[in-house]
Amino acid sequence: MLRDLLRSSLAAEFEIVGEAETGEASVALAIKTKPDVILMDVRMAGIGGLSAARQLAKEIPAAKVLILSQYRDEEYVLEAFDAGAAGYLVKTDAITELNSAIRAVHSGLRFISPSIAQTVLRTRKPGAERPSNDDGLTKREREVIRLISQGSTTKEVASTLHISPKTAQVHRDNLKRKLNLHSTAAMVHYAIAHKLIRID
């Protein structure tokens, strides 16, 4: 339903070359059609929008990924940019800002929703780079799996990292998808094997 609304809104000004429901389908379709701008949600079936954005940054770096999300937490925004996104637009700003955001990222500019820009700019460190871990995990995700493997609950992870419980749960879900781990025990095994935690 949301895609139908977006299509109707954008068709008057932009050429829409395709739509997809899952992260994997988005990557495959983008590689085939090579769009200028890709509008992507954070929460998608399959690998999710941020993992898809990370793949797209490698496969078709010329394409600009604009994240459209309900989440206003700076953790999502920073992770989106770390994943290679060119812009982050919260859905409450989309009515007035969507077309401007698309034009901005298409022209090579970064875009952050006006309603969250000041918060994000205060937390973003100059010179920050995208992660280059072989496993594709962000620095935050590695912190989360380390804490989970040490016995922390989702609530405790949130408290330790000063993020919301919902954000902590999303990181946990992303880890399961990225690493194909379906239990806490599997996460512990992974953390030990990759020396994220020490066993004395």
C-alpha positions as CSV (number, residue, x, y, z in Angstrom):
1,M,0.0,0.0,0.0
2,L,2.9,2.4,0.9
3,R,4.6,1.6,-2.5
4,D,1.3,2.4,-4.3
5,L,1.1,5.7,-2.6
6,L,4.8,6.5,-3.3
7,R,4.4,5.5,-7.0
8,S,1.4,7.7,-7.4
9,S,3.2,10.6,-5.8
10,L,6.5,10.3,-7.6
11,A,5.4,9.3,-11.1
12,A,4.5,12.8,-12.1
13,E,8.2,13.9,-11.7
14,F,10.3,10.8,-11.8
15,E,10.6,7.7,-13.9
16,I,10.0,4.6,-11.8
17,V,11.9,1.6,-13.2
18,G,10.9,-1.0,-10.6
19,E,9.7,-2.1,-7.2
20,A,10.7,-4.9,-4.8
21,E,9.4,-6.3,-1.5
22,T,12.6,-7.8,-0.1
23,G,16.2,-6.8,0.4
24,E,17.4,-9.5,-1.9
25,A,14.9,-8.6,-4.6
26,S,15.9,-5.0,-4.4
27,V,19.5,-5.7,-5.0
28,A,18.8,-8.0,-7.9
29,L,16.4,-5.5,-9.5
30,A,18.7,-2.6,-9.0
31,I,21.6,-4.5,-10.6
32,K,19.4,-5.3,-13.6
33,T,17.8,-1.8,-14.1
34,K,20.7,0.4,-12.7
35,P,18.5,3.2,-11.4
36,D,19.9,6.7,-10.4
37,V,18.2,6.7,-7.0
38,I,17.0,3.8,-4.9
39,L,14.3,4.4,-2.3
40,M,14.8,1.8,0.5
41,D,13.1,1.2,3.8
42,V,15.1,0.0,6.8
43,R,12.7,-2.8,7.7
44,M,12.3,-5.1,4.7
45,A,11.8,-8.9,4.5
46,G,14.9,-10.9,3.9
47,I,18.3,-9.3,4.5
48,G,16.7,-5.9,5.3
49,G,17.2,-2.4,3.8
50,L,20.6,-1.6,5.4
51,S,22.2,-4.9,4.4
52,A,20.8,-4.3,0.9
53,A,22.2,-0.8,0.8
54,R,25.6,-2.2,1.8
55,Q,25.5,-4.6,-1.1
56,L,24.3,-2.0,-3.5
57,A,27.2,0.3,-2.5
58,K,29.5,-2.5,-3.8
59,E,27.6,-3.7,-6.8
60,I,26.4,-0.3,-8.3
61,P,28.2,2.5,-6.4
62,A,26.9,5.1,-8.9
63,A,23.3,4.5,-7.6
64,K,22.3,6.7,-4.7
65,V,20.4,5.0,-1.9
66,L,17.8,7.1,0.0
67,I,16.6,5.5,3.1
68,L,12.9,6.1,4.0
69,S,12.1,5.0,7.5
70,Q,9.8,5.5,10.5
71,Y,12.8,5.4,12.9
72,R,14.2,8.7,14.2
73,D,16.9,7.2,16.4
74,E,20.4,8.4,15.4
75,E,21.7,4.9,15.5
76,Y,19.6,4.0,12.5
77,V,20.7,7.1,10.7
78,L,24.4,6.6,11.3
79,E,24.2,2.9,10.4
80,A,22.4,3.8,7.2
81,F,25.3,6.2,6.2
82,D,27.8,3.6,7.3
83,A,26.1,1.2,4.9
84,G,26.6,3.6,2.0
85,A,23.3,5.4,1.9
86,A,23.3,8.9,0.5
87,G,20.3,10.1,2.4
88,Y,18.0,9.3,5.3
89,L,14.4,10.6,5.3
90,V,11.9,9.9,8.1
91,K,8.4,9.1,6.9
92,T,6.8,12.0,8.8
93,D,8.9,14.4,6.7
94,A,8.2,12.5,3.4
95,I,5.1,14.5,2.5
96,T,7.0,17.8,2.2
97,E,10.6,16.6,1.6
98,L,10.6,13.4,-0.5
99,N,11.0,15.0,-3.9
100,S,13.7,17.4,-2.6
101,A,15.5,14.5,-1.0
102,I,15.5,12.5,-4.2
103,R,16.9,15.5,-6.2
104,A,19.5,16.2,-3.6
105,V,21.0,12.7,-3.5
106,H,20.8,12.4,-7.3
107,S,22.9,15.5,-7.6
108,G,25.5,14.0,-5.3
109,L,24.5,15.7,-2.0
110,R,23.9,14.0,1.3
111,F,20.4,14.4,2.7
112,I,19.1,14.1,6.3
113,S,15.5,14.8,7.4
114,P,15.3,18.3,8.7
115,S,13.5,17.1,11.8
116,I,16.4,14.9,12.9
117,A,19.4,16.7,11.3
118,Q,20.7,18.6,14.4
119,T,20.6,15.5,16.6
120,V,22.5,13.4,14.1
121,L,25.1,16.1,13.3
122,R,25.8,16.4,17.0
123,T,26.6,12.7,17.3
124,R,28.4,12.1,14.0
125,K,32.2,12.3,14.3
126,P,34.1,14.1,11.5
127,G,36.0,11.7,9.2
128,A,34.0,8.6,10.2
129,E,34.3,5.9,7.6
130,R,32.2,2.9,6.5
131,P,33.1,-0.4,8.2
132,S,35.4,-2.7,6.3
133,N,34.9,-5.9,8.4
134,D,35.0,-9.1,6.3
135,D,31.8,-10.3,7.9
136,G,30.0,-7.1,6.9
137,L,29.2,-6.2,10.5
138,T,29.2,-2.6,11.6
139,K,31.1,-1.5,14.7
140,R,27.8,-1.2,16.6
141,E,26.7,-4.7,15.6
142,R,30.0,-6.1,16.8
143,E,29.4,-4.4,20.1
144,V,25.9,-5.9,20.3
145,I,26.9,-9.5,19.5
146,R,29.7,-9.2,22.1
147,L,27.3,-8.1,24.8
148,I,24.7,-10.7,23.9
149,S,27.5,-13.4,24.0
150,Q,28.5,-12.2,27.5
151,G,24.9,-12.8,28.7
152,S,23.3,-9.4,28.3
153,T,19.6,-9.2,27.6
154,T,18.3,-6.9,24.9
155,K,17.3,-4.4,27.6
156,E,20.8,-4.6,29.1
157,V,22.4,-4.1,25.7
158,A,20.3,-1.0,25.2
159,S,21.3,0.4,28.6
160,T,25.0,-0.3,28.1
161,L,25.1,1.2,24.6
162,H,22.8,4.1,25.5
163,I,20.3,3.2,22.8
164,S,16.6,2.3,22.9
165,P,15.5,-1.3,23.5
166,K,13.8,-1.2,20.1
167,T,17.1,-0.3,18.4
168,A,18.9,-3.0,20.3
169,Q,16.3,-5.5,19.2
170,V,16.7,-4.4,15.5
171,H,20.5,-4.8,15.8
172,R,19.9,-8.3,17.2
173,D,17.5,-9.2,14.3
174,N,20.0,-7.8,11.8
175,L,22.7,-10.0,13.2
176,K,20.6,-13.1,12.9
177,R,19.9,-12.3,9.3
178,K,23.4,-11.3,8.3
179,L,25.1,-14.2,10.0
180,N,22.4,-16.8,9.7
181,L,22.4,-17.3,13.4
182,H,19.1,-18.4,15.0
183,S,19.8,-18.6,18.7
184,T,21.8,-16.9,21.4
185,A,24.0,-20.1,21.7
186,A,24.9,-19.7,18.0
187,M,25.8,-16.1,18.6
188,V,28.1,-17.1,21.5
189,H,29.8,-19.7,19.3
190,Y,30.3,-17.1,16.5
191,A,31.7,-14.5,19.0
192,I,34.2,-17.1,20.4
193,A,35.2,-18.3,16.9
194,H,35.8,-14.7,15.7
195,K,37.5,-13.7,19.0
196,L,34.9,-11.1,19.9
197,I,34.9,-12.4,23.4
198,R,37.6,-14.2,25.4
199,I,37.1,-17.5,27.2
200,D,39.6,-17.8,30.1
